[in-house]
Amino acid sequence: MAQPKWLNKYLAMKPEVKKIFDDLEVWHDYCRIELIDFNPADLYKSKTYKDWQRTQEYLQRKARREARTGIPETPKNNNYRRNNNTR
């Protein structure tokens, strides 16, 4: 049986709501793995979430930078050039 068009539009999830549920799911997985107390009401307010979000943003920027340059970022002071000199 076909559903009316207005019902499909009514039941469609708005992008803002979808983002909230996606964030909740990712945060719940992180809390489960790291054994952190999970409280959905503290999603955007807790200090732990904000620290985790900053880390995720840094990792995304790092991945974009490496994809753009094609060179992975090497740690500082690891003697990479000295040990891997191809003369």
Steps between C-alpha positions, in 0.01 A plus 500: 500500500642836400538769762393859439779744410429720803562204732845431353587868532369511857698194607825613336765598750625857483878548458535661843331208673699249295825670607401479866425129475822435307699691765327304775584170334868585449532640854331191646748273319792705632364491857445126475856436382667742745274398795372855550158562656255567217223751558314611185392824669865609527577451131615852412561625856747265669870581512588148390287535187654836413853359539410201285343728238816713482706184450269382220519838328881494521513150350273609213718805428812282513350248256402779259848653522669165433265428210570841350879482529535124453762488776413359843600718789814366668561550870753765594850400612481138395810511278287393205722661239823379660385139534332481160755681290525335160850588381 
